[in-house]
Amino acid sequence: MTLAIQFEDIRAAAGRLAGVAHRTPVLTSRTADERTGAQLFFKCENLQRMGAFKFRGAYNALAQFTPAQRKAGVIAFSSGNHAQATALSARLLGMPSVIVMPLDAPPAKLAATRGYQAGQPGSEVVLYDRYTEDREAIGRRIAEERGMTLIPPYDHPHVMAGQGTAALELLEDAGPLDTLLVCVGGGGLISGSAVAAQGLSPGIEVWGVEPEAGNDTQQSLARGEIVHIDTPRTIADGAQTQHSGTLTFPVIQALVRGILTVSDDQLVQTMRFFAERMKQVVEPTGCLGAAAVLEGAAGAPDWRGRRIGIIVSGGNVDLPRYAGWLA
């Protein structure tokens, strides 16, 4: 099967993002290493522009619009990070954006999205109920009505390739790795990361990590087909997807070793670790990969002695909720 993206697509995306996206740092922690018996390398996408890896994919996609597409603008649907990434990328490229967001999106993410749209004619946020309405249907309808180009949060080759540049940089900066841990929502980050990892380090084990309440990709791999679930109730709002993408899932099947799950309690403990030990603010979804090794995911292999890369996907968290979780 021909996959939606190849390693060359990620290299090309890295060229478009050069000088626009931040090359985020790779941090280490002696405490984490001692606790796990492994060498951990944290790719801190919480320090990316707009606070998450999503900027990479959104900008890579929008930068390839034709003049006609730029004039009409972009529409996206997102729980928050792809929303902000698309709004910021559209602002940088001088085009209008319409973002479909859930009513219960973290207030900080909603405010940031509207902030990026400020002063951009034709830009707005459209709210919906994630438990009773279909965001994809809303997005398609608005795209058709207004002639805008729909850029989904994960199931798009340009988005997937852009997200893969995070793993590309991690491997370039940290050197060869035995294992790569990546959070999983719809699969854009892990599919791009898996292609990048295999391109630079053939034989590396790539593992995905989902919240226990939203293990649709784990179920999909077990059944050999995309499984649809109800919107999961988890604090990892960036992983509240109902299914993998038709483009991302074949990449996951081909290149990902397996999917692990962690609980919301384990995510809170990992948020506390990042804050206390590494002085980093990380949102729950961004803690998925780290939680699998720091807190222990069911069915995980023995991590001891391995060089493990972990993509910390984002840091956009509502501060009152964050303080409540840590308390």
C-alpha positions in Angstrom: 0.0 0.0 0.0 1.2 3.5 -0.8 1.1 5.7 2.3 -0.3 9.2 2.2 3.1 10.8 3.0 6.8 9.9 2.4 10.0 11.0 4.2 10.6 13.5 1.4 7.3 15.2 2.2 8.5 15.8 5.8 11.8 17.2 4.6 9.9 19.6 2.3 7.7 20.7 5.2 10.7 21.4 7.3 11.9 23.7 4.5 8.6 25.6 4.6 8.7 25.9 8.3 12.3 27.0 8.6 12.4 30.5 10.1 8.7 30.4 10.9 8.2 27.6 13.4 10.3 27.4 16.5 12.9 24.7 16.7 11.8 23.6 20.1 14.3 22.4 22.7 14.9 18.7 23.6 15.1 18.6 27.4 16.4 15.8 29.7 15.8 15.0 33.4 18.1 13.1 35.6 15.2 12.4 37.9 13.1 10.9 35.1 16.0 8.8 34.0 16.7 7.4 37.5 13.0 6.7 38.0 12.6 4.8 34.7 16.0 3.3 34.2 16.0 4.7 30.7 17.4 7.8 29.0 14.4 10.1 28.2 14.5 13.0 25.6 11.5 15.3 25.8 10.7 17.3 22.6 9.0 20.3 24.1 6.3 21.4 21.6 4.6 23.1 24.5 7.2 25.9 23.6 6.1 26.0 20.0 4.4 29.0 18.5 0.8 29.1 19.8 1.9 26.5 22.4 1.6 23.2 20.4 2.9 21.1 17.6 -0.2 21.8 15.6 1.3 25.0 14.2 3.6 22.8 12.1 0.9 21.0 10.2 -1.4 24.0 9.8 1.3 26.3 8.4 2.6 23.7 6.1 -0.9 23.2 4.7 -1.9 26.8 4.4 1.5 27.8 2.9 0.6 25.6 -0.1 -2.7 27.3 -0.9 -3.2 28.9 -4.4 -3.9 32.6 -4.6 -7.6 31.8 -5.1 -7.6 29.6 -2.0 -5.9 32.3 0.1 -8.5 34.9 -1.0 -11.4 32.7 0.0 -9.8 31.6 3.2 -9.6 28.5 5.4 -12.0 26.7 7.6 -11.0 24.2 10.3 -12.6 22.3 13.1 -10.8 21.7 16.4 -11.0 21.3 20.1 -8.4 24.0 20.5 -4.8 23.5 19.3 -5.5 23.1 15.6 -7.9 26.0 15.9 -5.2 28.3 17.3 -2.6 26.9 14.8 -4.9 27.6 11.8 -5.9 31.0 13.0 -2.3 32.0 13.6 -1.1 30.6 10.3 -3.9 32.3 8.4 -3.0 35.6 10.0 0.7 35.2 9.1 -0.3 34.3 5.5 -2.9 37.1 5.2 -6.1 35.1 4.8 -9.5 34.8 6.6 -10.2 31.9 8.9 -13.4 30.3 10.2 -12.8 27.9 13.1 -15.5 25.4 14.4 -14.9 24.8 18.1 -16.8 23.0 20.8 -18.8 24.9 23.4 -16.7 23.4 26.2 -13.3 24.1 24.7 -10.8 25.4 27.3 -11.5 29.1 27.6 -7.8 29.9 27.1 -7.8 28.1 23.8 -11.0 29.8 22.7 -9.6 33.2 23.7 -6.3 32.7 21.9 -8.0 31.6 18.7 -10.2 34.7 18.7 -7.1 36.8 19.5 -5.2 35.5 16.4 -8.3 36.3 14.3 -8.6 39.8 15.5 -8.4 42.4 12.7 -8.7 39.7 10.0 -11.8 40.4 7.9 -14.1 37.4 7.3 -12.7 35.5 10.4 -14.8 34.1 13.2 -15.2 31.2 15.6 -18.4 29.0 15.2 -19.3 27.1 18.4 -21.0 23.6 18.5 -21.9 20.9 21.0 -19.3 18.2 20.7 -21.7 15.6 22.3 -24.7 16.2 20.0 -23.4 17.8 16.8 -21.0 16.6 14.1 -18.1 19.1 13.6 -17.0 17.5 10.4 -20.5 18.0 8.9 -20.5 21.6 10.1 -17.1 22.2 8.5 -18.1 20.7 5.2 -21.3 22.8 5.1 -19.5 26.1 5.8 -16.8 25.3 3.3 -19.3 24.7 0.6 -21.4 27.8 1.4 -18.4 30.2 1.5 -16.0 28.6 -1.0 -13.4 28.1 1.8 -10.8 25.3 1.9 -11.3 22.8 4.7 -8.1 21.8 6.5 -8.9 19.0 9.0 -6.9 18.7 12.2 -5.1 15.4 11.2 -6.4 13.6 8.1 -4.6 15.6 5.4 -1.2 14.8 3.9 0.2 18.4 4.3 -0.9 18.4 8.0 0.6 15.0 8.6 3.9 16.0 6.9 4.1 19.2 8.9 3.6 17.4 12.2 6.3 14.9 11.3 8.9 17.7 11.5 8.7 17.6 15.3 10.1 14.0 15.3 12.6 14.9 12.6 14.1 17.6 14.8 14.0 15.4 17.9 16.1 12.7 16.1 18.4 15.2 14.6 19.1 16.8 18.0 19.0 13.7 20.3 20.7 11.3 18.0 19.7 7.6 17.5 16.7 6.4 19.6 15.4 3.0 20.5 11.9 4.1 21.1 9.6 7.1 20.2 6.5 7.8 22.3 3.8 9.9 20.7 0.3 11.0 21.9 -2.6 9.9 19.7 -5.8 11.7 18.8 -6.7 11.4 15.2 -3.3 10.3 14.2 -1.7 13.3 12.4 1.2 13.6 14.8 2.0 9.9 15.2 1.7 9.2 11.5 4.0 12.0 10.5 6.4 11.1 13.4 6.5 7.4 12.4 7.4 8.3 8.8 10.1 10.7 10.0 11.5 8.2 12.5 11.7 5.4 10.0 13.3 7.7 7.5 16.1 8.7 9.9 16.3 5.7 12.2 15.1 2.5 10.6 14.1 -0.1 13.1 13.1 2.4 15.8 10.0 1.3 17.8 7.2 3.9 17.6 4.5 3.6 20.2 1.3 5.7 20.4 -0.4 6.6 23.7 -4.1 7.3 24.1 -6.3 8.2 27.2 -8.0 5.1 28.6 -11.4 6.6 27.9 -10.6 7.2 24.2 -8.7 4.2 22.9 -10.3 4.1 19.5 -6.9 3.7 17.7 -5.9 0.8 20.0 -9.3 -0.8 19.2 -8.8 -0.1 15.5 -5.4 -1.8 15.4 -6.8 -4.8 17.1 -9.7 -5.2 14.6 -7.7 -4.2 11.6 -10.2 -1.4 10.6 -11.1 2.1 11.8 -13.3 1.9 14.9 -15.7 4.8 15.7 -16.4 5.6 19.4 -18.6 8.1 21.2 -16.8 11.3 22.2 -14.6 10.2 25.1 -14.8 11.9 28.5 -11.2 12.7 29.5 -9.2 15.7 30.6 -7.0 15.1 27.5 -9.2 17.3 25.3 -6.8 17.1 22.4 -7.4 13.4 22.2 -11.2 13.4 22.3 -11.4 12.2 18.7 -13.9 9.6 17.8 -11.9 7.8 15.1 -8.5 7.7 13.3 -8.2 9.2 9.8 -8.5 7.3 6.6 -5.1 8.6 5.7 -3.4 8.4 9.1 -4.6 4.9 10.0 -2.8 3.0 7.3 0.5 4.7 8.3 -0.2 3.7 11.9 -0.9 0.1 10.8 2.3 0.0 8.8 4.8 1.8 11.1 3.6 1.9 14.7 4.5 -1.0 17.1 1.4 -0.6 19.2 -0.9 1.7 21.2 -0.8 2.1 25.0 -3.3 3.8 27.3 -3.0 5.8 30.5 -5.6 7.1 32.9 -6.6 10.7 33.7 -5.0 10.3 37.2 -1.7 9.3 35.5 -1.9 12.4 33.3 -2.4 14.6 36.4 0.7 13.0 38.1 2.7 13.6 34.9 1.6 17.2 34.8 2.8 17.6 38.3 6.1 16.0 37.4 6.7 18.4 34.6 5.8 21.4 36.8 7.8 20.4 39.9 10.9 18.8 38.3 11.2 20.3 34.8 9.5 23.7 35.4 7.3 23.1 32.3 3.5 23.7 31.9 2.1 20.9 29.9 -1.5 20.2 29.0 -3.0 16.8 29.7 -2.8 15.6 26.1 0.8 16.6 26.0 1.5 14.3 29.0 0.3 11.1 27.3 3.6 9.9 26.0 5.5 10.8 29.1 2.9 9.2 31.4 3.3 5.9 29.6 6.9 5.6 30.8 6.8 7.7 34.0 3.6 6.3 35.4 3.5 2.9 33.6 1.0 2.0 30.9 -0.7 -1.4 31.0 1.0 -3.7 28.5 4.1 -1.5 28.1 7.4 -3.2 27.3 10.4 -3.0 29.7 11.7 0.5 29.1 14.9 0.1 31.1 18.2 0.7 29.2 16.5 2.3 26.3 17.0 5.7 24.7 13.4 7.0 24.5 12.2 10.1 22.7 8.9 11.6 23.9 7.0 14.3 22.0 5.4 16.7 24.6 2.7 17.9 22.2 1.5 21.1 23.9 1.0 23.4 26.8 -2.3 25.1 26.2 -4.2 24.5 29.4 -6.7 26.7 31.2 -4.8 27.8 34.3 -7.7 27.6 36.9 -8.3 24.0 35.8 -4.6 23.3 35.8 -4.2 24.6 39.3 -7.2 22.5 40.4 -5.7 19.3 39.0 -2.4 19.9 40.6 -4.1 20.7 43.9 
